Amino acid sequence: MRQIAAPVQRLPQEYVHLHKQEAVLLTNWSILGSGRYAVSAHWPRGGLFGDSVQLLLAQTIRQSCLLIGHAELSVPLSHQTLMEWMDFSVSSDFYDPKNKPDNLFILLTFRPNNPRSLRVELSILSEGRLVAESLLDFSWIAPGAYRRLRGAHAEVPWGEAVVPPAVPAHTVGRADEHEVLLAPTAAPHRWELRTDVSNTALYDHRVDHVPGLVLIEAAYQAAHAVTGPGRGPVRVMSTFDSYVEFDAPCLIDAVVVPATDEDTARVEVTGVQNGERTFSVTMDCPQ
């Protein structure tokens, strides 16, 4: 294995599109050859992401892909990256606080889909034990093309929207109202997405649309609301159809559907904005 970066306490934030140093979870990377790379990560106790395995895991996957994309695969830092879909699975006992690691080892394999898109296979190990796997596609787009794509949404007011009241935090598996992403509606198992940009664990810096990790976290909370207390999902399958904007309500529906395993509850979560589906997340949750 050829080491290409000496161990550091934290990597430069620009590699992972973050402004806050405390949000950077990765510490080092190495080339393994044939499109394969190794990344190390440190999960702090407490801190910005608290003890949320869901947030820490999703951030670790996101940051690992961005790091290798920029540092090794010539993805320009000036370009916008787009997550098209992401699936991942995690061992159920990994949610046990006693098993929460300090350090992780991530193995990644990158394959080009086209000159501006990559398929990534990712495995996460804790003390040599495989605890999570992920498969995803991400692409990138030049600044001028991105501005044309976004049109009037390229510049949006920041922090000016009225955030609707939250559902009780315990009903979505959170300890504090500040963490809640769902507001009640008149329909059962339907909520309005709360885009509270003061939540720095989800909104590290100003952006022109709701980040994908916010949508996955909202889906976690919706799944908890319909299945009740229990372990976190062991499989998550996410598809992002279009951007979720800040200037219109995004409604989130959750429904329990038949699962292949009788010990598992499968929850389908869908986001709709302006009458069009914007994302969907399917979660398998142990009962």
C-alpha angles and dihedrals in degrees: 000000000000113000111220101173127042113231112274133180092242134358122239109284094228091069090063099033095247131131099194115076092207090061093062108099100175124090110177146351140205138193116244097178135244093060093310127126139176124219130185124212137189121210110203122215107252113338129121096335095038112207095316106139088191094058094040093049095047091047092049091053093045095046094046092055094046093047095054092039093057101031099043113011102051097247101160115241089222093061126091115242120217126203108213100179138340133194124184140166130201134190110257095230090059088080091063106106089223089063097047105123131218094210133032136188117216125197117198134187118194125199124177118242090184135329091291104033136066136196111216128197112192135185125188121205130192116196088341094308120119106239104162142013132193140188121192147150125225132175138183137222133200118253096249094048090047092053090051091048093051097043112170090003093063089091119038134171109262122222095351100107119104107245112218120232116280128241112246108291096231092058090064098039098259131123101213135039089231088069096050116108099181130083121192124254132187092260122080116250091009125110140171116242113247111218100195102168092189087077096097094186087070103023107046093164142354114299135172097231140025108281120243092240089059089055092049090049090049088052091051089054093047091050090051090050093057100037100037128220116343143105122321121264117287093203131031124185115187133184124183113203101174142345119289106226130211096225101068135043116267112209119208123203126189127193132174111232132183115287129204091235117060090211091059132076113210114207124191114204121190132186121208127186126177089355095303129106110249102177143351131204126188117197131189109208125186113238 
